[in-house]
């Protein structure tokens, strides 16, 4: 049976780096899978991604656009893949909205829960890997990456540490609410130790 796995965490936690290794390891076991991302994942979603990452807007507008992109993502990519037996790994999903728009922007949880029920119904990830990391370590990693690549930070990455403290706390609260779905990865550890933990998870899925 196909599985839906999501990767979550604050910017700078390293989830995207480990996602590709995780996906390739599963492929090495003969599993048919696709990797996607949010916001994005569809032509419309990618257009909305550019707006969401770079244009200033009210927090609730941001949440609505995130869920609009998500609805398209679910209908065009996620559900069809799962129905044909293909595993799906997504770099972020709805937990990110509760963390960033809820915790970070202060959008009421009740409004996000209404959007969640409307947009995805009963669909939830089978497993969510939460890359948890102290905010100051994540910020150091982001700054180092900018220095090495000269790629400008998006509007979320430019937020202050207090914003990311709220995001991190919202992620942890969400994980506490659904412990059976979450695996928390201590992302401040060296890559080899993180991969060792991920290898354990791969053997259990």
C-alpha positions in Angstrom: 0.0 0.0 0.0 1.3 3.4 -1.0 2.4 5.8 1.8 2.3 9.5 2.1 5.3 10.9 4.0 6.0 14.6 4.8 9.2 16.4 5.8 8.7 19.4 8.2 10.9 21.8 10.2 11.9 25.5 10.4 14.0 27.0 7.7 17.6 25.9 8.2 16.8 22.6 9.8 18.3 20.6 6.9 15.2 18.6 6.0 15.5 19.3 2.2 19.1 18.1 2.2 18.1 14.8 3.8 14.9 14.4 1.9 16.7 13.4 -1.4 18.8 10.9 0.4 15.7 9.4 2.1 13.9 9.2 -1.2 16.8 7.6 -3.1 17.2 5.0 -0.3 13.6 4.0 -0.6 13.9 3.8 -4.4 16.9 1.5 -3.8 14.5 -0.8 -2.0 12.4 -0.9 -5.2 9.7 1.5 -4.0 8.0 3.6 -6.7 7.8 7.1 -5.4 7.6 10.8 -6.3 9.0 13.8 -4.5 7.0 17.0 -4.4 6.9 20.2 -2.4 4.7 22.9 -0.8 3.9 25.5 -1.7 4.2 24.2 -5.2 3.9 20.8 -6.7 1.7 21.9 -9.7 2.0 24.6 -12.3 -0.5 26.7 -10.4 1.2 25.9 -7.1 4.6 27.0 -8.3 3.2 30.4 -9.5 1.5 30.8 -6.1 4.8 29.8 -4.4 6.6 32.8 -6.0 3.9 35.1 -4.7 3.9 33.5 -1.2 7.6 33.5 -0.8 8.2 37.1 -1.9 5.1 39.3 -1.7 4.0 40.8 1.6 0.4 40.1 2.6 -1.9 39.6 5.6 -1.4 36.4 7.5 -4.9 35.1 6.7 -4.4 35.9 3.0 -1.2 33.9 3.2 -3.0 31.0 4.8 -5.8 31.0 2.2 -3.3 31.0 -0.7 -1.4 28.2 0.9 -4.5 26.1 1.2 -5.6 27.0 -2.4 -2.3 25.7 -3.7 -2.6 22.6 -1.5 -6.1 21.8 -2.8 -4.6 21.7 -6.4 -1.6 19.7 -5.1 -3.8 17.1 -3.6 -6.1 16.7 -6.6 -3.5 16.9 -9.3 -0.6 15.1 -7.7 -0.9 13.5 -4.3 -4.2 11.6 -4.6 -3.6 10.3 -8.1 -0.2 9.0 -7.1 -1.4 7.2 -4.0 -4.3 5.7 -6.0 -1.9 4.1 -8.5 0.3 2.8 -5.7 3.1 5.4 -5.9 4.5 6.6 -2.6 4.5 10.4 -2.1 7.2 12.4 -0.2 6.4 16.0 0.2 8.7 18.8 1.4 6.1 20.4 3.7 2.3 19.9 3.9 -0.4 21.2 6.2 1.6 21.1 9.4 3.7 23.9 7.9 0.5 26.1 7.7 -0.2 25.5 11.4 3.5 26.3 12.2 4.1 29.3 9.9 0.7 30.9 9.5 -0.6 29.8 12.8 2.4 30.0 15.1 4.4 32.5 13.1 1.7 34.8 11.8 -0.9 34.3 14.6 -3.7 33.0 12.4 -6.2 31.4 14.8 -5.9 27.6 14.9 -9.7 27.2 14.5 -9.6 28.9 11.1 -6.7 26.7 10.0 -8.6 23.6 11.2 -11.6 24.6 9.1 -9.4 25.0 6.0 -7.8 21.7 6.7 -11.1 19.8 6.9 -12.4 21.6 3.8 -9.3 21.2 1.6 -8.1 17.7 2.4 -11.0 15.9 4.1 -9.6 12.8 5.8 -6.3 12.8 4.0 -3.3 13.0 6.4 0.3 11.9 6.0 1.1 8.4 7.1 4.3 9.7 8.6 5.7 13.1 9.2 9.4 13.6 9.9 9.9 16.8 12.0 13.4 18.1 11.8 13.6 19.9 15.2 16.5 22.2 15.8 17.4 25.2 18.1 16.5 28.3 16.3 19.9 29.9 16.7 21.5 26.9 15.0 19.0 27.1 12.1 19.8 30.8 11.7 23.5 30.1 11.6 23.0 27.5 8.9 20.9 29.9 6.8 23.4 32.7 7.0 26.2 30.3 6.1 24.3 29.0 3.1 23.7 32.6 1.9 27.4 33.3 2.2 28.3 30.2 0.2 25.7 30.4 -2.5 24.8 34.1 -2.7 21.1 33.1 -3.0 18.9 35.7 -1.4 16.6 34.7 1.5 12.9 34.6 0.9 10.5 36.6 3.1 10.1 33.7 5.6 13.8 33.1 5.9 14.3 36.8 6.6 12.0 36.7 9.7 13.4 37.4 13.1 14.3 34.6 15.6 11.1 35.3 17.6 9.1 34.3 14.6 10.9 31.0 14.3 10.6 30.4 18.0 6.8 30.5 17.5 7.0 28.4 14.4 9.1 25.7 16.2 6.8 25.7 19.2 3.8 25.3 16.9 5.4 22.3 15.2 6.2 20.7 18.5 2.6 21.3 19.7 1.3 19.7 16.6 3.5 16.7 17.0 2.3 16.3 20.6 -1.3 16.3 19.4 -0.6 13.5 16.9 2.4 11.5 18.3 1.6 8.3 16.3 2.1 10.2 13.0 5.3 12.0 13.9 9.0 11.1 14.1 11.1 13.9 15.6 14.6 14.2 14.2 17.2 16.0 16.3 18.5 18.0 13.3 21.3 19.8 15.1 23.3 16.5 15.1 26.0 15.8 12.4 24.6 14.5 9.1 25.8 11.0 9.7 23.8 10.7 12.9 20.7 12.2 11.3 21.0 9.6 8.5 21.4 6.8 11.0 18.1 7.9 12.5 16.5 8.1 9.1 17.8 4.7 8.2 16.0 3.3 11.3 12.8 5.0 10.1 13.1 3.6 6.6 13.4 0.1 8.0 10.2 0.6 9.9 7.9 2.0 7.2 
